Amino acid sequence: MTGSRLILLVDDDQALLTVLSAALRQRGFEVALAQDAVAAMSAAVKLKPAVVVLDVGLPGGEGTVVMKRMHCLPQLAGVPVVMMSGRDPEKYRAEALAAGASAYLTKPVDPADLVLALGVALGEDVRALDAAAGSPSGGRLSEILKSMGLTDEQVASALVRQHDAPAASVPAALAGRIVLLVDDDEDLLVALAAPLRRRGFDVAVATDAVTAVSTAVKQPPDLVVLDIGLPGGDGIMVMQRLHSLPQLAGVPVIILSGRDPEKARDASLAAGAFAYVAKPVASDVLCAAIVDALTGAAGGPSG
């Protein structure tokens, strides 16, 4: 049992698994179940699901730890993960998204909300999923998408064309390349990381200057995407710091910013960035810039 519609549900609450799995099967998904951290890892490796839905609190290990372990395995590195929990929603939502989750849902989970979260993770048409889930388009759908980590602007885009189709093709040789995304906007990190993972990249995230440098030193990325305005330091300064380190001197950097585009672009390129991309940025635009940088294309998009 493998395939593009296979969902691995992981929770120690058997009653919840029964309700959610029945709802997903009614909507055309295949479903596999696990109730602890060890069983979750075993099932994920064996089945290679399209999406994993993980409870935060699991026997044998925290859900976020399980997710990180999955994403360390080449065959599971690009699998989106939807986290869910009844714990402190603000704290655990932030932790889950920062750790690489595609979405976070608060328990008790409405099956219709889970269907929509899976649509976000898989890049499917959320309007069609919304109708299939039996919930009205418009206000409620927007609220659900926002709860899963999308800004107002990203929600508007999602309602029209959920997570842009992968217009930029990714060469097979780039699969598994590590991209470090750095931005203090956790919503944006979620919106950009999920489609990059679907295209085969291994994505790490950081939300401030200090964490960006430490993360890059611990696990040198193949490319860094940096926001200019970061807590703890300017993005251009972070880029210069990275390039001063021998092991990171050749790593291409793409700068993102919503500031004055002409000024920010000129400053970024002059400081050594491969490309500058203006916010708001669509995932296919960023992906194209990443492919250009990793394949050594001359000049990047100016944004």
N, C-alpha and C positions, 0 to 999 in steps of 0.2 A: 504494500500500500504506500505508494509515493505519488507525487504529482503536484501540479501548480495550484491545486485547491485543497491540499492536505494541511490541516491545522492540528498542531499538537497542543492540547490543553493540559496545563499542569496546575493542580491545586489539591490540597489534602482534604477538601470538603467534597465528599462524594455527592451530596445532594446538589451542590452548585455545578459540578461536572455534568451531572445528568441533565439538568435544565439547559445549560449552555450548549452541550453537545447535541441535544435534540433540536434546539433552535438553529444551530449551524447546519445540521444535516438537512433540515427542511428547506434551507436556502442554497442547497447545492454543494456544500463543502463536505469533504471527507474529514473525519475526525479521529485522532488517536489520543489516548489519555495516559497521564502519569500522575502520581500522588506524592512523590518526594524527589529530592534533588538528584539522587543517583539514578532513579528510573527515568527522570527527565533527560539526563545526559545520554543514557543508553538508547532511549527511543529516538532522540534527535539524530544521533550518529547513524542509527540503523535506517531510519525512515527519511531523513533529509526533508523535513516539512517545509511548506511554503512560508508559514508563519508559526512562531511559538508564542503561546499566551501563558504567561508565568505569574503566579502569585508571588508576592514579596516574601511572605513568611512560609517556608517549606521545611518539612522534616529533612534533616541532613544537610541543610545549607540555605542561605538567603537567596532569593530569586535573582537579585542583581549579580551575585557571585556566579550563579549558574549561567546567566546571560554572558558574562565576561568570559567564562570558560568556553562556552559555545563559540563565541566570536574569535577565540584564539585558534580554533580548528579550521584549517583551510576549507574544508567541505561545508562548514557552517558559518563562515565569516560574513557572508552577505545575507543571512536569513534575518528578516525583521522580527523583533520581539515586542509584543504588547504586554506591559506590566499591569497588574491590578492589585489593589490592597484596600483593606478597611482601616488601615492605620492612619496616623496624622497625614492628611492628603497633601498639604503644602510641602512638608518635609520630604515625604517619600516620592512624591511626583517629581520634585526637583532632582533628587538623587537618581531616580530611574532614568530620567531624560538625559541627565549629564553622563550616565554610564552607557548610554547608547540605545535606549529603548525608542521604538518608533512612536509609541503612544502610551499613555497612562490612564487607567480607568479606576474610579473609586467604587468600592463595594458598598452596597449591593449593586452588582453590574446588571444593567438592563440588556437582555440579549440583542435588542435592536442597536444599542450603542456599541456593543462588541462587533456586530456586523459592519458598522460604519468604520470602526477602528481598523478592522481587517482590510476594508477597502482602501483606507489611507495607506496602510502598510504595503498593499499589493499594487497600488496605483490604479485601482479600478474606478469606474464611473460612480461617484458617491450619490448622484441623483437617482440612478437606477437601483443602487443598493438601498437607498433610503425608501424608495417605493416598495421594494421587496420586503423591507423590514416592517412595513406597515406604519411608518411614522411620517408626518407631514414634512415636505421640503420647506425651506425658508428659515424661520426663527429658531425652531428647535434644532434643526440640523446645524445651523451656524453655532449654536451654543455647544453642541457636542464636539464639533471640530475644534472650537476654541479650547475646550477642556482637554483635548488631546495634544495641545501644544502649538496651535497655529494662531498667528496674529490676525487682526481684522483683514488686512490686505491679502494674506495668504489664504484665508477662508474664502474671500471673494474669488480668488483665482481657482481654488479647489472646486468651487461650485460650478465653474465653467468647464475646466479641464483638469481633473484631479491629477496632481503631481505630473506635470508635463510629460508627454510621451517622450521616450528616449531618442530625441532627434539626433543627438550626437552619438555616433557609434563609438564603442570602446574596443580597441584592438585586444585580442585574446591575450597578448603578451603583457597587458597592463593589469590583468586580473590579479588580485591580491596585493597590489601596490598600496602602501599606507599613506593615507591623506589625513593630515592633522587640521581640523577645523577649529578656529579660535574666534570666539565672539561672546560678548557678555549677554547677548539675547538668546536665552535658552530655546525660545520658540523657533527662532531662525535656525539654530543648530539642528533641531529635530527635523524641520522642513527640508534642510539641505542634506543631512546625513542619510536619511532613509533612501532617497533615490540614488545616491552615490553607492550605497551598499548593494542596492538591487542591480546596479551595473557592474558589480564585481570588485569594487574597491573595499579595502579594509579601512574603516574610518575611526579615528580617535578624536576626542573633543576636549577643549579647554575653554574656560570662561574668563581668564585673566592673564596678565602678562607673565607673572611668576610661574603659574601652572603650565603655561604654554612652553616656556623654556625648559622646565623640569621634565615635562612629558616628552619633548623632543630629544632631550639628552638620554633619557631612559630607554626610549624606543625610537631611534632615528627614523623619521618619516621620509617618504619619497617626495613629498610635496607638502607645503604648508599654505593654508588659506587664512589670512589674518585680517581682522577688522582693524581700522586705524584707531578708533577710540576704545581703549581697554582699561579696566581697573588695574592699577599698578604699573602702567607704562603705555606709551604710545606704540601703536602697531609697527610703525616704521623703525622705532628704536628696538623693538623685539626682533624684527627681521635682521637688523644690523648686528644684534647680539648673537643671534643664531649663526650668521655668516662669519662671525669672528671665531667660531669654534671649528677646529679642523674637521671633525666628523660631520659637520653640518654646512660647511662652506659652500658646497655645490648644490644644496637643496633649493629648488625653485620655489619662489613665494608669489602667491597671488594676493593682492591687497583688495579688501572690500571696504566701501565706505558710503555713507549717505551724505557726507559733507560736500562742500563746494567741489563739484567733479573736476573742473579744470585744474584747480590748485592741488587737490589731493592726488590726481592722476600724475601730474608733472613731478610732484614731490616723491611719489612712490616709485616711479620709473627711474628717476634720477638716483634714488637710494639703492637701486638694485633689484626691484621687483620685476618678475617676469611679465606680469600683467596687472592692470587695474580694472576692477569691475564695480560699477556703481550699483548701490542698493536702490530699490529692491531688486534682487537678482533671481531669475528663474533657474531651476535646477539644470535645465538643458544648456543654458548659457555658461553656467559655472563648469559643467561637465566638459563642454567644448574647450574651455580655457585650460582645464586640468589635462586633458588629452594633448593639447598643443604643447603644454609645458613638459610633460613626461616623454613626449616623442621628439622634443627638441625643435619644434616648429619655430621659425624665425618670427619673433614679435608675437605678442598676445593681444587679445581683444582689449580695447581701451575702455569699454563700458560706456 
